[in-house]
Amino acid sequence: MDDEAHEYTDDDVRRILERLHILQALHDALQRWREVTDVIHSSTSEKHARGRLREFMGFDDVQAQAVMDIQVRRATAEDRERIRRDLDRMKDELAIALEQRRRRRP
């Protein structure tokens, strides 16, 4: 989004933060994909795997579920790079939104 053309609302900032939260987990999990898949593979159930991911990676419930929902194709170099770019773009967008919101407040 162009920061000059878009007025960021509190909902926009919340949406950006939620997306960043998930993208960061996906990025981190894909950086340690073999270990993450070992954790999942050796778990007794989906619930057990989510709990082990929370412990192993320091994820919360939302992040652990997002990792559990990853399609195997996301582990390709191309998709890992796309997720990294999305993560960087969302961080930039958050910085712009917060700066814009800061300037508007007295």
The first five atom37 places (N, CA, C, CB, O) and aatype in JSON, in Angstrom:
{
  "aatype": [12, 3, 3, 6, 0, 8, 6, 18, 16, 3, 3, 3, 19, 1, 1, 9, 10, 6, 1, 10, 8, 9, 10, 5, 0, 10, 8, 3, 0, 10, 5, 1, 17, 1, 6, 19, 16, 3, 19, 9, 8, 15, 15, 16, 15, 6, 11, 8, 0, 1, 7, 1, 10, 1, 6, 13, 12, 7, 13, 3, 3, 19, 5, 0, 5, 0, 19, 12, 3, 9, 5, 19, 1, 1, 0, 16, 0, 6, 3, 1, 6, 1, 9, 1, 1, 3, 10, 3, 1, 12, 11, 3, 6, 10, 0, 9, 0, 10, 6, 5, 1, 1, 1, 1, 1, 14],
  "atom_mask": [
    [1, 1, 1, 1, 1],
    [1, 1, 1, 1, 1],
    [1, 1, 1, 1, 1],
    [1, 1, 1, 1, 1],
    [1, 1, 1, 1, 1],
    [1, 1, 1, 1, 1],
    [1, 1, 1, 1, 1],
    [1, 1, 1, 1, 1],
    [1, 1, 1, 1, 1],
    [1, 1, 1, 1, 1],
    [1, 1, 1, 1, 1],
    [1, 1, 1, 1, 1],
    [1, 1, 1, 1, 1],
    [1, 1, 1, 1, 1],
    [1, 1, 1, 1, 1],
    [1, 1, 1, 1, 1],
    [1, 1, 1, 1, 1],
    [1, 1, 1, 1, 1],
    [1, 1, 1, 1, 1],
    [1, 1, 1, 1, 1],
    [1, 1, 1, 1, 1],
    [1, 1, 1, 1, 1],
    [1, 1, 1, 1, 1],
    [1, 1, 1, 1, 1],
    [1, 1, 1, 1, 1],
    [1, 1, 1, 1, 1],
    [1, 1, 1, 1, 1],
    [1, 1, 1, 1, 1],
    [1, 1, 1, 1, 1],
    [1, 1, 1, 1, 1],
    [1, 1, 1, 1, 1],
    [1, 1, 1, 1, 1],
    [1, 1, 1, 1, 1],
    [1, 1, 1, 1, 1],
    [1, 1, 1, 1, 1],
    [1, 1, 1, 1, 1],
    [1, 1, 1, 1, 1],
    [1, 1, 1, 1, 1],
    [1, 1, 1, 1, 1],
    [1, 1, 1, 1, 1],
    [1, 1, 1, 1, 1],
    [1, 1, 1, 1, 1],
    [1, 1, 1, 1, 1],
    [1, 1, 1, 1, 1],
    [1, 1, 1, 1, 1],
    [1, 1, 1, 1, 1],
    [1, 1, 1, 1, 1],
    [1, 1, 1, 1, 1],
    [1, 1, 1, 1, 1],
    [1, 1, 1, 1, 1],
    [1, 1, 1, 0, 1],
    [1, 1, 1, 1, 1],
    [1, 1, 1, 1, 1],
    [1, 1, 1, 1, 1],
    [1, 1, 1, 1, 1],
    [1, 1, 1, 1, 1],
    [1, 1, 1, 1, 1],
    [1, 1, 1, 0, 1],
    [1, 1, 1, 1, 1],
    [1, 1, 1, 1, 1],
    [1, 1, 1, 1, 1],
    [1, 1, 1, 1, 1],
    [1, 1, 1, 1, 1],
    [1, 1, 1, 1, 1],
    [1, 1, 1, 1, 1],
    [1, 1, 1, 1, 1],
    [1, 1, 1, 1, 1],
    [1, 1, 1, 1, 1],
    [1, 1, 1, 1, 1],
    [1, 1, 1, 1, 1],
    [1, 1, 1, 1, 1],
    [1, 1, 1, 1, 1],
    [1, 1, 1, 1, 1],
    [1, 1, 1, 1, 1],
    [1, 1, 1, 1, 1],
    [1, 1, 1, 1, 1],
    [1, 1, 1, 1, 1],
    [1, 1, 1, 1, 1],
    [1, 1, 1, 1, 1],
    [1, 1, 1, 1, 1],
    [1, 1, 1, 1, 1],
    [1, 1, 1, 1, 1],
    [1, 1, 1, 1, 1],
    [1, 1, 1, 1, 1],
    [1, 1, 1, 1, 1],
    [1, 1, 1, 1, 1],
    [1, 1, 1, 1, 1],
    [1, 1, 1, 1, 1],
    [1, 1, 1, 1, 1],
    [1, 1, 1, 1, 1],
    [1, 1, 1, 1, 1],
    [1, 1, 1, 1, 1],
    [1, 1, 1, 1, 1],
    [1, 1, 1, 1, 1],
    [1, 1, 1, 1, 1],
    [1, 1, 1, 1, 1],
    [1, 1, 1, 1, 1],
    [1, 1, 1, 1, 1],
    [1, 1, 1, 1, 1],
    [1, 1, 1, 1, 1],
    [1, 1, 1, 1, 1],
    [1, 1, 1, 1, 1],
    [1, 1, 1, 1, 1],
    [1, 1, 1, 1, 1],
    [1, 1, 1, 1, 1],
    [1, 1, 1, 1, 1]
  ],
  "atom_positions": [
    [[0.83, -1.18, 0.0], [0.0, 0.0, 0.0], [0.88, 1.25, 0.0], [-0.95, 0.0, 1.21], [1.94, 1.27, 0.62]],
    [[0.43, 2.26, -0.68], [1.14, 3.53, -0.73], [0.72, 4.34, 0.49], [0.85, 4.3, -2.06], [-0.46, 4.65, 0.65]],
    [[1.68, 4.69, 1.35], [1.33, 5.38, 2.6], [0.72, 6.74, 2.35], [2.56, 5.52, 3.46], [0.0, 7.24, 3.22]],
    [[0.98, 7.37, 1.2], [0.38, 8.66, 0.89], [-1.07, 8.49, 0.45], [1.19, 9.38, -0.19], [-1.89, 9.38, 0.67]],
    [[-1.4, 7.37, -0.17], [-2.73, 7.15, -0.72], [-3.66, 6.44, 0.26], [-2.64, 6.36, -2.0], [-4.87, 6.38, 0.04]],
    [[-3.13, 5.91, 1.32], [-3.93, 5.11, 2.25], [-3.79, 5.66, 3.66], [-3.52, 3.63, 2.21], [-2.68, 5.85, 4.16]],
    [[-4.93, 5.92, 4.28], [-4.94, 6.33, 5.68], [-5.07, 5.06, 6.52], [-6.11, 7.34, 5.99], [-6.11, 4.39, 6.47]],
    [[-4.06, 4.72, 7.26], [-4.07, 3.5, 8.07], [-4.95, 3.69, 9.29], [-2.65, 3.1, 8.49], [-4.86, 4.7, 9.99]],
    [[-5.8, 2.72, 9.53], [-6.67, 2.72, 10.7], [-6.11, 1.77, 11.75], [-8.13, 2.33, 10.32], [-5.16, 1.03, 11.48]],
    [[-6.7, 1.8, 12.92], [-6.31, 0.84, 13.95], [-6.54, -0.59, 13.46], [-7.08, 1.09, 15.26], [-5.77, -1.49, 13.77]],
    [[-7.61, -0.8, 12.7], [-7.88, -2.13, 12.14], [-6.79, -2.55, 11.16], [-9.25, -2.15, 11.45], [-6.42, -3.72, 11.11]],
    [[-6.29, -1.6, 10.37], [-5.19, -1.91, 9.44], [-3.96, -2.37, 10.22], [-4.85, -0.68, 8.57], [-3.32, -3.36, 9.85]],
    [[-3.63, -1.65, 11.27], [-2.46, -2.0, 12.08], [-2.66, -3.37, 12.71], [-2.2, -0.93, 13.17], [-1.73, -4.18, 12.74]],
    [[-3.85, -3.63, 13.23], [-4.15, -4.94, 13.82], [-4.0, -6.05, 12.79], [-5.58, -4.95, 14.41], [-3.42, -7.1, 13.08]],
    [[-4.52, -5.82, 11.58], [-4.43, -6.81, 10.5], [-2.98, -7.07, 10.12], [-5.23, -6.33, 9.27], [-2.58, -8.21, 9.92]],
    [[-2.19, -6.02, 10.03], [-0.77, -6.16, 9.69], [-0.05, -6.96, 10.77], [-0.1, -4.77, 9.52], [0.73, -7.86, 10.47]],
    [[-0.32, -6.64, 12.04], [0.32, -7.36, 13.14], [-0.06, -8.84, 13.14], [-0.06, -6.72, 14.49], [0.79, -9.69, 13.39]],
    [[-1.33, -9.14, 12.88], [-1.76, -10.54, 12.82], [-1.06, -11.28, 11.7], [-3.28, -10.62, 12.63], [-0.61, -12.41, 11.88]],
    [[-0.95, -10.65, 10.54], [-0.29, -11.29, 9.39], [1.2, -11.48, 9.68], [-0.47, -10.43, 8.11], [1.76, -12.54, 9.37]],
    [[1.84, -10.48, 10.27], [3.25, -10.59, 10.63], [3.48, -11.74, 11.61], [3.75, -9.28, 11.24], [4.46, -12.47, 11.49]],
    [[2.59, -11.88, 12.56], [2.69, -12.93, 13.58], [2.74, -14.31, 12.92], [1.5, -12.84, 14.56], [3.55, -15.16, 13.3]],
    [[1.88, -14.52, 11.95], [1.84, -15.8, 11.25], [3.02, -15.95, 10.3], [0.52, -15.95, 10.47], [3.66, -17.01, 10.26]],
    [[3.33, -14.9, 9.53], [4.45, -14.98, 8.59], [5.76, -15.27, 9.31], [4.57, -13.68, 7.8], [6.59, -16.03, 8.81]],
    [[5.95, -14.66, 10.49], [7.19, -14.9, 11.24], [7.3, -16.37, 11.63], [7.24, -14.01, 12.49], [8.37, -16.97, 11.54]],
    [[6.19, -16.96, 12.06], [6.2, -18.38, 12.43], [6.49, -19.26, 11.22], [4.86, -18.79, 13.05], [7.29, -20.19, 11.3]],
    [[5.85, -18.96, 10.09], [6.1, -19.74, 8.88], [7.56, -19.63, 8.45], [5.18, -19.28, 7.74], [8.2, -20.63, 8.11]],
    [[8.06, -18.42, 8.47], [9.47, -18.19, 8.11], [10.4, -18.98, 9.02], [9.81, -16.69, 8.17], [11.29, -19.69, 8.55]],
    [[10.18, -18.87, 10.32], [11.04, -19.56, 11.29], [10.95, -21.08, 11.13], [10.66, -19.17, 12.73], [11.97, -21.77, 11.17]],
    [[9.74, -21.59, 10.95], [9.56, -23.04, 10.79], [10.23, -23.54, 9.51], [8.07, -23.4, 10.77], [10.84, -24.6, 9.51]],
    [[10.13, -22.78, 8.44], [10.73, -23.2, 7.18], [12.26, -23.14, 7.23], [10.22, -22.35, 6.04], [12.93, -23.86, 6.49]],
    [[12.8, -22.29, 8.08], [14.25, -22.24, 8.24], [14.77, -23.49, 8.95], [14.66, -20.99, 9.03], [15.94, -23.86, 8.81]],
    [[13.88, -24.14, 9.71], [14.25, -25.36, 10.45], [13.31, -26.51, 10.05], [14.17, -25.12, 12.0], [12.9, -27.32, 10.89]],
    [[12.99, -26.57, 8.77], [11.96, -27.47, 8.26], [12.17, -28.92, 8.64], [11.89, -27.36, 6.78], [11.23, -29.6, 9.06]],
    [[13.39, -29.41, 8.5], [13.63, -30.83, 8.82], [13.34, -31.12, 10.3], [15.09, -31.22, 8.49], [12.73, -32.13, 10.63]],
    [[13.79, -30.22, 11.16], [13.52, -30.41, 12.59], [12.03, -30.32, 12.88], [14.29, -29.36, 13.42], [11.49, -31.12, 13.65]],
    [[11.37, -29.35, 12.27], [9.93, -29.17, 12.48], [9.16, -30.4, 12.01], [9.43, -27.91, 11.73], [8.26, -30.88, 12.7]],
    [[9.51, -30.92, 10.84], [8.81, -32.11, 10.35], [9.11, -33.33, 11.22], [9.18, -32.4, 8.89], [8.26, -34.2, 11.37]],
    [[10.31, -33.4, 11.78], [10.62, -34.49, 12.72], [9.74, -34.39, 13.96], [12.11, -34.45, 13.12], [9.23, -35.4, 14.45]],
    [[9.56, -33.17, 14.47], [8.69, -32.97, 15.64], [7.27, -33.42, 15.31], [8.7, -31.48, 16.07], [6.64, -34.13, 16.1]],
    [[6.77, -33.01, 14.15], [5.4, -33.37, 13.76], [5.29, -34.88, 13.54], [4.98, -32.61, 12.49], [4.36, -35.52, 14.02]],
    [[6.24, -35.44, 12.8], [6.22, -36.86, 12.46], [6.26, -37.76, 13.7], [7.39, -37.19, 11.54], [5.63, -38.82, 13.73]],
    [[6.99, -37.35, 14.71], [7.14, -38.18, 15.9], [6.05, -37.93, 16.95], [8.5, -37.94, 16.52], [6.09, -38.51, 18.03]],
    [[5.1, -37.07, 16.64], [4.01, -36.77, 17.57], [2.89, -37.8, 17.43], [3.46, -35.35, 17.34], [2.7, -38.38, 16.36]],
    [[2.17, -38.01, 18.51], [1.12, -39.03, 18.52], [-0.2, -38.55, 17.94], [0.9, -39.51, 19.92], [-1.04, -39.37, 17.56]],
    [[-0.41, -37.24, 17.88], [-1.66, -36.69, 17.35], [-1.4, -35.26, 16.89], [-2.8, -36.73, 18.42], [-0.34, -34.68, 17.14]],
    [[-2.38, -34.7, 16.2], [-2.26, -33.3, 15.78], [-2.13, -32.38, 16.99], [-3.47, -32.89, 14.91], [-1.32, -31.46, 17.0]],
    [[-2.94, -32.64, 18.02], [-2.89, -31.83, 19.23], [-1.5, -31.93, 19.88], [-3.98, -32.27, 20.24], [-0.93, -30.92, 20.3]],
    [[-0.97, -33.12, 19.95], [0.36, -33.35, 20.52], [1.41, -32.6, 19.69], [0.68, -34.86, 20.57], [2.32, -31.98, 20.25]],
    [[1.29, -32.66, 18.36], [2.24, -31.98, 17.48], [2.2, -30.47, 17.69], [1.94, -32.32, 16.01], [3.24, -29.82, 17.74]],
    [[0.99, -29.9, 17.81], [0.88, -28.45, 18.06], [1.55, -28.08, 19.37], [-0.6, -28.02, 18.08], [2.27, -27.09, 19.44]],
    [[1.32, -28.87, 20.4], [1.95, -28.61, 21.69], [3.47, -28.69, 21.62], [0.0, 0.0, 0.0], [4.17, -27.87, 22.2]],
    [[3.95, -29.69, 20.91], [5.41, -29.84, 20.77], [6.0, -28.71, 19.94], [5.74, -31.2, 20.12], [7.11, -28.27, 20.21]],
    [[5.28, -28.24, 18.92], [5.75, -27.09, 18.14], [5.8, -25.83, 19.0], [4.84, -26.85, 16.92], [6.74, -25.04, 18.9]],
    [[4.79, -25.65, 19.85], [4.81, -24.49, 20.75], [6.05, -24.54, 21.63], [3.53, -24.45, 21.63], [6.72, -23.53, 21.82]],
    [[6.33, -25.7, 22.16], [7.5, -25.86, 23.04], [8.81, -25.74, 22.26], [7.44, -27.21, 23.76], [9.7, -25.0, 22.67]],
    [[8.93, -26.44, 21.15], [10.17, -26.5, 20.38], [10.52, -25.16, 19.74], [10.06, -27.56, 19.3], [11.68, -24.74, 19.75]],
    [[9.52, -24.48, 19.17], [9.78, -23.24, 18.44], [9.38, -21.98, 19.21], [9.04, -23.27, 17.13], [9.67, -20.87, 18.78]],
    [[8.72, -22.15, 20.35], [8.27, -20.99, 21.1], [7.05, -20.32, 20.48], [0.0, 0.0, 0.0], [6.82, -19.12, 20.68]],
    [[6.25, -21.09, 19.74], [5.07, -20.55, 19.08], [3.9, -20.49, 20.04], [4.71, -21.39, 17.86], [3.85, -21.21, 21.04]],
    [[2.94, -19.61, 19.73], [1.67, -19.65, 20.43], [0.73, -20.56, 19.62], [1.06, -18.21, 20.6], [1.14, -21.14, 18.61]],
    [[-0.53, -20.69, 20.07], [-1.47, -21.6, 19.41], [-1.71, -21.24, 17.94], [-2.8, -21.6, 20.15], [-1.75, -22.12, 17.08]],
    [[-1.88, -19.95, 17.66], [-2.14, -19.5, 16.29], [-0.97, -19.84, 15.38], [-2.42, -17.98, 16.26], [-1.16, -20.34, 14.27]],
    [[0.24, -19.57, 15.85], [1.43, -19.85, 15.05], [1.61, -21.35, 14.84], [2.67, -19.26, 15.71], [1.92, -21.79, 13.73]],
    [[1.43, -22.13, 15.9], [1.59, -23.59, 15.78], [0.58, -24.15, 14.78], [1.41, -24.27, 17.15], [0.93, -25.02, 13.98]],
    [[-0.65, -23.66, 14.81], [-1.65, -24.14, 13.86], [-1.29, -23.73, 12.44], [-3.04, -23.6, 14.22], [-1.47, -24.51, 11.5]],
    [[-0.78, -22.52, 12.26], [-0.37, -22.07, 10.92], [0.73, -22.97, 10.37], [0.11, -20.61, 10.97], [0.72, -23.3, 9.18]],
    [[1.67, -23.37, 11.21], [2.74, -24.26, 10.78], [2.16, -25.64, 10.45], [3.84, -24.38, 11.86], [2.56, -26.25, 9.46]],
    [[1.24, -26.12, 11.27], [0.62, -27.42, 11.0], [-0.13, -27.4, 9.66], [-0.35, -27.8, 12.14], [-0.25, -28.43, 9.0]],
    [[-0.63, -26.24, 9.28], [-1.41, -26.11, 8.04], [-0.55, -25.9, 6.8], [-2.38, -24.97, 8.18], [-1.08, -25.85, 5.69]],
    [[0.76, -25.76, 6.96], [1.64, -25.54, 5.8], [1.52, -26.72, 4.84], [3.12, -25.35, 6.26], [1.57, -27.88, 5.24]],
    [[1.38, -26.39, 3.58], [1.43, -27.42, 2.54], [2.9, -27.72, 2.27], [0.68, -26.96, 1.23], [3.74, -26.82, 2.33]],
    [[3.2, -28.94, 1.97], [4.6, -29.36, 1.76], [5.27, -28.51, 0.69], [4.65, -30.84, 1.36], [6.47, -28.25, 0.78]],
    [[4.54, -28.07, -0.31], [5.15, -27.27, -1.37], [5.72, -25.95, -0.85], [4.13, -26.99, -2.46], [6.56, -25.35, -1.51]],
    [[5.27, -25.5, 0.31], [5.78, -24.26, 0.89], [7.24, -24.38, 1.32], [4.93, -23.86, 2.08], [7.9, -23.38, 1.59]],
    [[7.75, -25.6, 1.37], [9.14, -25.81, 1.78], [10.11, -25.62, 0.62], [9.31, -27.2, 2.36], [11.32, -25.7, 0.81]],
    [[9.6, -25.35, -0.59], [10.5, -25.13, -1.72], [11.22, -23.8, -1.55], [9.73, -25.17, -3.05], [10.73, -22.9, -0.88]],
    [[12.38, -23.7, -2.16], [13.17, -22.47, -2.07], [12.37, -21.26, -2.56], [14.47, -22.6, -2.88], [12.43, -20.19, -1.97]],
    [[11.62, -21.45, -3.63], [10.83, -20.35, -4.19], [9.78, -19.86, -3.2], [10.15, -20.8, -5.49], [9.64, -18.65, -3.01]],
    [[9.05, -20.77, -2.57], [8.03, -20.36, -1.61], [8.64, -19.81, -0.33], [7.13, -21.53, -1.29], [8.1, -18.87, 0.26]],
    [[9.76, -20.36, 0.11], [10.43, -19.8, 1.29], [10.84, -18.35, 1.02], [11.68, -20.64, 1.66], [10.69, -17.49, 1.88]],
    [[11.35, -18.09, -0.17], [11.74, -16.73, -0.54], [10.53, -15.8, -0.61], [12.48, -16.73, -1.9], [10.6, -14.65, -0.19]],
    [[9.42, -16.31, -1.14], [8.2, -15.5, -1.2], [7.72, -15.14, 0.2], [7.1, -16.25, -1.97], [7.31, -14.01, 0.45]],
    [[7.77, -16.09, 1.11], [7.36, -15.83, 2.49], [8.29, -14.81, 3.13], [7.34, -17.13, 3.32], [7.84, -13.92, 3.85]],
    [[9.6, -14.92, 2.87], [10.55, -13.94, 3.41], [10.25, -12.55, 2.87], [12.0, -14.35, 3.07], [10.29, -11.57, 3.61]],
    [[9.96, -12.45, 1.56], [9.63, -11.15, 0.97], [8.33, -10.6, 1.56], [9.5, -11.27, -0.57], [8.24, -9.41, 1.85]],
    [[7.32, -11.46, 1.73], [6.07, -11.03, 2.34], [6.3, -10.53, 3.76], [5.05, -12.17, 2.34], [5.73, -9.52, 4.17]],
    [[7.13, -11.23, 4.5], [7.46, -10.83, 5.86], [8.11, -9.45, 5.87], [8.38, -11.87, 6.53], [7.72, -8.59, 6.65]],
    [[9.1, -9.25, 5.01], [9.78, -7.95, 4.92], [8.8, -6.85, 4.51], [10.94, -8.01, 3.92], [8.83, -5.75, 5.07]],
    [[7.94, -7.15, 3.54], [6.97, -6.16, 3.07], [5.99, -5.78, 4.19], [6.19, -6.71, 1.86], [5.66, -4.61, 4.35]],
    [[5.53, -6.77, 4.95], [4.6, -6.48, 6.04], [5.27, -5.69, 7.15], [4.03, -7.78, 6.6], [4.63, -4.83, 7.76]],
    [[6.54, -5.95, 7.43], [7.28, -5.16, 8.42], [7.38, -3.71, 7.96], [8.69, -5.74, 8.66], [7.19, -2.79, 8.76]],
    [[7.67, -3.51, 6.68], [7.74, -2.15, 6.13], [6.38, -1.47, 6.21], [8.22, -2.19, 4.67], [6.29, -0.3, 6.59]],
    [[5.33, -2.2, 5.87], [3.99, -1.64, 5.92], [3.6, -1.27, 7.34], [2.97, -2.62, 5.33], [2.98, -0.23, 7.57]],
    [[3.97, -2.1, 8.31], [3.68, -1.78, 9.71], [4.4, -0.51, 10.13], [4.09, -2.95, 10.62], [3.81, 0.34, 10.79]],
    [[5.67, -0.38, 9.76], [6.43, 0.82, 10.11], [5.77, 2.07, 9.53], [7.89, 0.71, 9.62], [5.67, 3.09, 10.21]],
    [[5.34, 1.99, 8.29], [4.67, 3.13, 7.64], [3.36, 3.44, 8.36], [4.4, 2.83, 6.15], [3.07, 4.6, 8.64]],
    [[2.58, 2.41, 8.65], [1.29, 2.61, 9.31], [1.46, 3.23, 10.69], [0.54, 1.28, 9.43], [0.74, 4.15, 11.06]],
    [[2.42, 2.72, 11.45], [2.63, 3.26, 12.8], [3.14, 4.69, 12.75], [3.63, 2.39, 13.57], [2.73, 5.52, 13.57]],
    [[4.01, 5.0, 11.8], [4.51, 6.37, 11.66], [3.37, 7.3, 11.26], [5.64, 6.44, 10.61], [3.25, 8.4, 11.79]],
    [[2.54, 6.86, 10.34], [1.4, 7.67, 9.91], [0.45, 7.91, 11.08], [0.66, 7.0, 8.75], [-0.02, 9.03, 11.29]],
    [[0.18, 6.86, 11.85], [-0.72, 7.0, 13.0], [-0.1, 7.92, 14.06], [-1.02, 5.61, 13.62], [-0.8, 8.71, 14.68]],
    [[1.23, 7.82, 14.26], [1.91, 8.67, 15.23], [1.8, 10.14, 14.83], [3.39, 8.26, 15.36], [1.56, 10.99, 15.68]],
    [[1.98, 10.44, 13.56], [1.93, 11.83, 13.08], [0.54, 12.43, 13.22], [2.38, 11.9, 11.62], [0.4, 13.64, 13.4]],
    [[-0.49, 11.59, 13.13], [-1.86, 12.1, 13.2], [-2.32, 12.36, 14.62], [-2.8, 11.13, 12.55], [-3.26, 13.13, 14.84]],
    [[-1.68, 11.74, 15.58], [-2.12, 11.9, 16.97], [-1.46, 13.12, 17.59], [-1.8, 10.63, 17.8], [-0.29, 13.41, 17.34]],
    [[-2.24, 13.84, 18.41], [-1.68, 15.04, 19.06], [-0.62, 14.73, 20.08], [-2.77, 15.83, 19.74], [-0.07, 15.63, 20.7]]
  ]
}
